[in-house]
Amino acid sequence: MNLIITIISLLVAVEFLYITYLETFATSSTNTAKTFNLSEDNLQDEKVQTLLKNQGIYNGLIAVGIIYALFFTHDHRNSLLAIMIYIILVALYGSFSSGNKSIFFKQGTLAVIVAILLLLN
């Protein structure tokens, strides 16, 4: 079970690193526009780019937290559970505040699976 938790947790980290890439480094790309349902014109706005880059740093630090919890803590369960609950809550907020329910499933599904596995373990 620990191996499954580690693998799925790493998938969550990779997902958040990809989001970081889109928001921080590929801010005005076509993929970023599609992913966040924004026009490419919106992405050219300097204020929007600043907001996305700021958001990207948060997402990158979530990934770092997951990796740190997995490989640099003695008992990663509590740290991972806290991070996964945070991700689930943020995914719920994003889903409801944007009116786009698919956000929860895209951003929160793997975190829900990890949280359940941690609680059952």
C-alpha positions in Angstrom: 0.0 0.0 0.0 2.9 2.4 0.8 4.3 2.0 -2.7 0.9 2.8 -4.3 0.6 5.9 -2.0 4.1 7.0 -3.1 3.4 6.5 -6.8 0.1 8.3 -6.8 1.5 11.1 -4.6 4.3 11.5 -7.1 1.7 11.8 -9.9 0.0 14.6 -7.9 3.4 16.3 -7.6 4.0 16.0 -11.4 0.6 17.4 -12.0 1.4 20.4 -9.9 4.8 20.8 -11.5 3.1 20.9 -14.9 0.6 23.5 -13.7 3.6 25.5 -12.4 5.2 25.2 -15.8 2.1 26.5 -17.5 1.5 29.4 -15.1 5.1 30.5 -14.5 7.1 29.7 -17.6 4.6 29.2 -20.5 2.3 31.9 -19.4 1.2 33.0 -22.8 1.2 29.6 -24.6 -1.7 28.0 -26.4 -1.7 25.2 -23.9 -2.0 27.6 -21.0 -4.9 29.4 -22.8 -6.7 26.0 -23.3 -6.0 24.7 -19.8 -7.3 27.8 -18.0 -10.0 28.6 -20.6 -8.5 32.1 -21.3 -8.0 33.8 -24.6 -4.5 34.3 -25.8 -5.2 38.1 -25.7 -6.0 37.8 -22.0 -2.7 36.0 -21.5 -0.8 38.9 -23.1 -2.0 41.2 -20.3 0.9 41.9 -17.9 -1.4 41.8 -14.8 -2.8 38.4 -15.8 0.8 37.1 -16.4 1.8 38.4 -13.0 -1.2 36.8 -11.3 -0.5 33.5 -13.1 3.1 33.5 -12.2 2.3 34.1 -8.6 -0.2 31.2 -8.6 2.4 29.0 -10.3 4.8 29.5 -7.5 2.1 28.3 -5.0 1.5 25.2 -7.1 5.2 24.5 -7.4 5.6 24.7 -3.7 2.7 22.2 -3.3 4.8 19.8 -5.5 7.9 20.5 -3.4 5.9 19.8 -0.2 4.8 16.4 -1.5 8.3 15.4 -2.6 9.7 16.6 0.7 7.1 14.7 2.7 7.7 11.5 0.7 11.5 11.5 0.8 12.7 13.7 3.7 10.4 13.0 6.6 10.4 10.0 8.8 6.7 9.4 8.7 5.2 11.0 5.7 1.5 10.1 6.3 0.5 13.1 8.3 2.3 15.6 6.1 0.9 14.0 2.9 -2.6 13.9 4.3 -2.5 17.6 5.2 -1.2 18.5 1.7 -3.9 16.3 0.0 -6.7 17.8 2.1 -5.4 21.2 1.1 -5.4 20.2 -2.6 -8.9 18.8 -2.3 -10.2 22.1 -0.6 -8.5 24.3 -3.2 -10.0 22.1 -6.0 -13.4 22.4 -4.5 -13.1 26.2 -4.2 -11.8 26.5 -7.8 -14.6 24.4 -9.1 -17.3 26.3 -7.3 -15.9 29.8 -7.7 -15.4 29.4 -11.4 -18.5 27.4 -12.1 -16.4 24.8 -13.8 -17.1 21.5 -12.0 -14.4 19.7 -14.0 -11.7 21.6 -12.1 -12.4 19.4 -9.1 -12.0 16.2 -11.0 -8.9 17.4 -12.9 -7.1 18.8 -9.8 -8.5 16.8 -6.9 -9.1 13.2 -8.0 -5.6 11.9 -7.4 -5.5 13.8 -4.1 -8.8 12.2 -3.0 -7.4 8.8 -3.8 -4.2 9.4 -1.8 -6.1 10.8 1.1 -8.4 7.8 1.2 -5.5 5.4 1.0 -3.7 7.2 3.8 -6.7 7.1 6.0 -7.2 3.3 5.3 -3.5 2.6 5.8 
